[in-house]
Amino acid sequence: MCHGMVDFLWKKGIDNPMHAQTTKLRICVASSGLGHVMRGVEAWAGDLGETLANRGEQVILCKGAGDAAEPYERIVSCWTRNSTATRRLLKCIPNAIGWRIGIGSPYGVEQFTFAVNLLSILHHEQIDVLHLQDPQLAILIQQAQRVGLCSAKMVFSHATEEPPELLNKFSFVQHLAPWHQHQAVAAGIGNAHWTTIPDFVDTTQFHPDTNPTLRQDLAIPQDAHVALVSSAIKKKHKRVDYLIDEVATVLRRRPDLPLWLVIAGGREQDTNELVAIAKAKLGDRVRFAIQYPRNQMGELYQMADVFLHGSLFEMFGLVLLEATASGLPCLFHHHPVMQWVVGPGGIPLDTTVNGTLANTLIDLLDDQPRLEQMKAAARAHCVQHFGRDVVVDQILQYYQQVVGQSKVAA
């Protein structure tokens, strides 16, 4: 997409001033996977719940496992997707019946059992607004609303590539980028209550710095170039195998270039295979940080010089925010959503063409002034448009619009 259209979409999503809220609402952020799964959905829920609590909002964060480590956290009893109870249930129920009633998969069982117990919490806590990203949970809550079992207004944050016919069921939808709302309008769905509000990043946790200690721990020379990948470590969608191949191409073409690749992320079914592939192709020039603690991810970004992203499409791409907040230039596929997120802090590429990323990476690492300029631009763009307070102000204003001004200010 041309830069003019990207700029147009940016303005459509951002040029909507937000004002301080006037009514204290009771808010619930919910995710059934929080506490036992590491994905973008769970990270979003945890970050939003924590941020709202730190700002003094009346919020509870409902999660499906783990401990209630903070006063605002609630554990919602459920049969998690990997539990023994879930496996036994799925063995007992015929597939046709299970899918018909919404519990035909481990995820479905988790969502259904989570929803049942979440409803009682929403009622007990007198919640005004429920904010979530799990689509099946959203459908179950909507069904409960229709029969009078839930009075809370529900905001569905569209982060999971749901089809238009499902989105059209919801009254309040938060798109994460203007392109998504544009697509909805083109498909003839949506209403005036739908909005575009992006994800946010804590720019105090993710910020430019050097981390010589971590480089030393990973046996990476202090004067080396480090390219970082942060994603689920898998081939499908995240295309980690493609990124390994591109870095291998760089090292073949420029054996003099002191380049190391660090791959961080959650373990997937093909992670072990990718580790073996990377070691075979890159030798000692690759490091893996599997299941790296989320609260320490900022250190990994600080250790790196450039960020590589293999996906051809993202609903948003939170890792791109973490990278740009840390002052890392991003090399990524030229999709409008990712271009909108990264802005001047990276280089959009056609990553379906082998060698394109490798060539660009070589050129960038050979041009230190350009690299430094792009680092500064990445950080500035992220802070201005995706900083935590900037975005959360928009979210709180949207909650007020969703609920209306019927409540008396606290």
N, C-alpha and C positions, 0 to 999 in steps of 0.2 A: 504494500500500500504506500502511496506517495506521502511525503512528509506533510503536505498540506492537509490531507485527510486525517492523518494522525493528530495534527494540531487541532483540527476541527473537533474530533472526538474528545480530545483532552478538555477542550473548553466546555463541551456539552456536559462532561462529567464533573467538572470542578467549579465552574463559575456560578455557584449557587451559595451565597454567603449563609453561614450558619450562625445562629445566635444562642446565647446561653439559655438553658432550659428554665422553665418557670415552675414546673411541678415535679416534685420528687415521686418517681415511679418505682414500683417494686419490680425488679428485673430478674429473669432467670436465663442463664446461658447453659445449654445442655448438650452433652455429647456422650453417647453410650460407650464409645471406645476410649474415652479419656481415663487414664489410669492403667491401661493395659495394651494400648496400641499407639504406635508412633507414626502418625500421618499428618497431613496438613490440616485436616478437619479438627483433630484433637489439639494441635498446636494453636489453631485459631481460637478454639473455645477457652483453652487455658489462659492464653494471653489476654483475651477480651475480659474474661471474668476477673482476672487479677487487676487489670487496669481500671475497670469500673470500681472495684472495691477500694483501690488506692486513691481514687478520686472522691471517695466518700459516698458513692451511690449505694442505694439499697439493692444489692445484688446477691444472688446465690449462684453458685457454679455446680451443676449436677453432673456427676460422672459415674460410669458404670463399674468401676473397680478402684482398687488402691485405698488410700487412707484420706480422711478429711484433715489435711495438714493445716488448713487455714479456717478461721471461723466462718467464712462465707461458703465453704465447700460442703456439699452434701453427697453422700454415696447412695446411689439409687440401686437397690438390689435388682439384679438381673442375671440371666443365664448368658454369660459371655460366649462369644462365637467359638472359642476354643475349649470351652468347659466340657467336662465329662457328661454333665446333665444334658447339654445341647446335643452332643453326639448320640447319646442314648435315645433322646426324643426323636431325632431325625431317622433313626433306625426303625422306630416303632410306627411312624406315620407314613402312609403311602405318599409318594411324591406328588401325585395329582391333588390330593387333599391338602397337603402341606402348602403347596404353592397357591392354592385357592384361598386359603385363610391367612396367607402372608408369613408362614413360618416354614417355607420350603428350603431354606438355606441356613447355615450357621449365623450369618448376619441377620437374617429375618427373625430368627428366634431371639437373638440379642435385642433387636429393636422392639419387638413385641413385648417381651417381658420388661424391658426398660420403660416403655411407654406406660404400661399398666401402673407401675409404681411411681412414675413421674407425675401422673395425674393427681395422686393423693398429695404429693408435695406441693404442686401448684395450687391446689385448693387450700391446704393448710397454711401456706406462706402468703396467700392472697396476692398472687403474682399478677401484675398488669400486662407485662410483655415477656413473651418467651422467644428467645433468639436461638436458632439452630441451623446446622448445615446438613444433617442427615436426612435424605429425602424420604426414606421409609418411615422414619419417626415423624416427620412432618405430616405425612398422609394419615398416620394413626391419630395424631393430635387433632387434625382437622375433622376426622370422623367423630372424635369425642366432642368437639365443639358443636357439631351439627345436632347431637342428641342431648346437649346441655350438660355434658360432663366436664367441660373446661370453659371457663370464662375469660382466660387470658388471651390477649391478642398474640398472634404468632407471626414472627418475621422469619421468612426462609431466605437464608443467605445462599445464593446459587453458586456452589463451588464444585459441583460434581457432574457436569455435562448432562443434565436432565433434558428429556425431550420437551418440545413446546406444549404438547398436550398435558403433561404433568404440571409444568409450571403454571399453566393457565388455571389450575385448580386453586391456586393460592391467591389470597387478597393482597398480601404484602410480600413483595420479593425484593431482595437487595442484590442487584447485579454488582459484580466486582470490577467491571471495566465498562466504559461507554460502548465498546464494540458489542458486548453481549446485549445491552438494551437496544442498540440499533438493530441487531438480528431479531430480537423479539418483535419490535415494531414492524420489521419487514415481513415477519411471519404472521402478522395480524393478531398477536396475543398481547396480554398485559392490560394495565389500566393506569389511571392517573396516580394511584398510590404506590406504584413500583418506583424504585429509585436506583441510582448508581452511587455506591460508596465503596471505595477500595479497601483492601486489607491495610494494616499498618505495621510498623516495626518500631521497636524500642531503640531509638538512635543513641541512647546512653549505653546500652549493652553492646550494640553493634556500631562500632566507630573505628576510624582509622588508627592504627598503631603498629608497632613491630612486636614480634614475639620470638625473640631469639631462643628462649628456653624451650619452647615447643619444637622449634626446628632442631634443636640439639637432641631432644628426646626422640625425635623421629629420624635422627641421623641424616638430616638434610643440611648441606653446607649453608652457611650464613649468607654467602654471596650468590646463591643459586636463584633461579626463577622458579616460582611455585605456581602451578595452575591448580585451582581447587574445583572439585565437583561436589555438590551437596544435593543429594536426592536419594530416593529409594534405589538401592543398588540392583538394578534389573535392566533387561534388554527392552522389554515392551514399554512403550511410551517414553521412558526416561532415556533410552538409547545409550546406556553407559558403554556398551560394546563399541558403538560408533566413536565415542570420545576417546576411548583407548586406542582405536585405530588411528585417529587423527594425531594424537600425541606421538604414536609410533612413527607416523609419517614425518613429523617434525624432526624426530631424533635421527631418522635415516637421512633426511636432506641436510640437516645441520648438526652433525655429531659434535661440533664444537660448542653448541648452545647448552649451557648448564640448566636444563629444564627437568623439574620433578613434577609428577602428578600425584595429588592427594585426593582420594575418593572417600567421602564421608556420607553415611546414611544408614537407613534401616535395612535389616536383612530380609531378603526375599528368596523365593524358591531357587532362582538361578544365581544367587550371590556367589556361592562357592565356585561355580563355573566361571564367573567373571573374574574372580580373584586369580584363578589358574590362567585364564587367557591373558590377563594383565601382566602377570609375572613372566609368562612365556614371551610376550611381545616387548615388554618394557624393562624386564630384569630388575635391577636395583633402583630404577628411576620411578617407582610407584610405591605409594603407601596407602593403606586402607585404615579408616577409622569407622568401624562398624558399631552401630548402636552408641555412638558417641553422645555423652550427656548433653541434653539440649541447653542446659544453663551454662555450658562451657563452649558452645558453638562459636561465640564471638571470638574466642582465642584462635580457632582454626582460620577464620576469615582474616584475622590480623596477620597471620603467618604467610598469607598468600599474596601474589602480585596480580593475578588475573583470575576471573571466574568463567568456567565453561558450563554451558547448559545444552543438553542434547534434545530435549523435547521439541517436537514440531508444533505443539499446541499446549497451552495452559489456560485454565480458567482464570488464573491470576499469576501465580508463580511467586510465592512468598520468599523463596530462596533468593530471587532476584532483588528483593528489597533488602534482605540481609546482606547481600553482596554489595549493593550500591551504598547502603548505609555505612559499610565498612570501607568504602572508597576503592572498591575493586571494579575495574572495567569488565564488562560482561560481553562475551561472544556467544550469540544465541541465534535461533532461527527467526526469520523476519516475519513473524506473525504480528498483526496489529495490537493484540493485547500486550504481548511482551515488549513491543516497541513503545507502547504507552507507559508501561511500568519503568522501563530502563531509561527512556529519554536520551539525553546526551551522554549518559554514562556507559555507553557500550557501542558495539558494532553489530547491527543486524545482518545476517548472512542467509544464503540459501544452503542450509546444511543437508539438503538432499543430494548435493553434489559432493562426492568424495574429494577431499583435498582442499576444499574452500576454507574450512576452519583452520587447517594446518597452515596454509599460506598466510592467512590473516594473523594468526598467532605469531608466526615468525616476524612478519612486518612490524607488529606492535611491539614485540620485545626488542627489536632492533632500533626502535625509535623512542628513546627514553623521554624526551620532552613531550611527545604526544601521549605517552603512557601516563606521565604525571599530570598532564592537563585533563585527561579523561578521568583520572582518579578524583580530582577535585570536583569535576562536573557531576560525577556520579553521586558523590556525597551531598552536594548542594541540592540537586534535583530531588533526591529522596527525602531529605529533611523538610524541604518546602512543601512537598505534596503528599508524603506518606508518613510523616512523623506521627507518633502516637497521639498526641493531643489534638493535632490538626484533624485527624480522621475520627477520633472518638467524639469530638464536638459534633461532627456530622451525624454520627450514630445516635447520640442522645437527642439531637433535634428531630431525627426521624422517628424515634420512639414517641416523642410528643405528638408528632403528626399522626402516628398510628393510633394512639389512644385518644387523641383529641384533648380538649381542655376541660373535660367534664369533672376531673378530680379537683378538689380544693387543694391549693398549694399547702405543703406541709409547713 
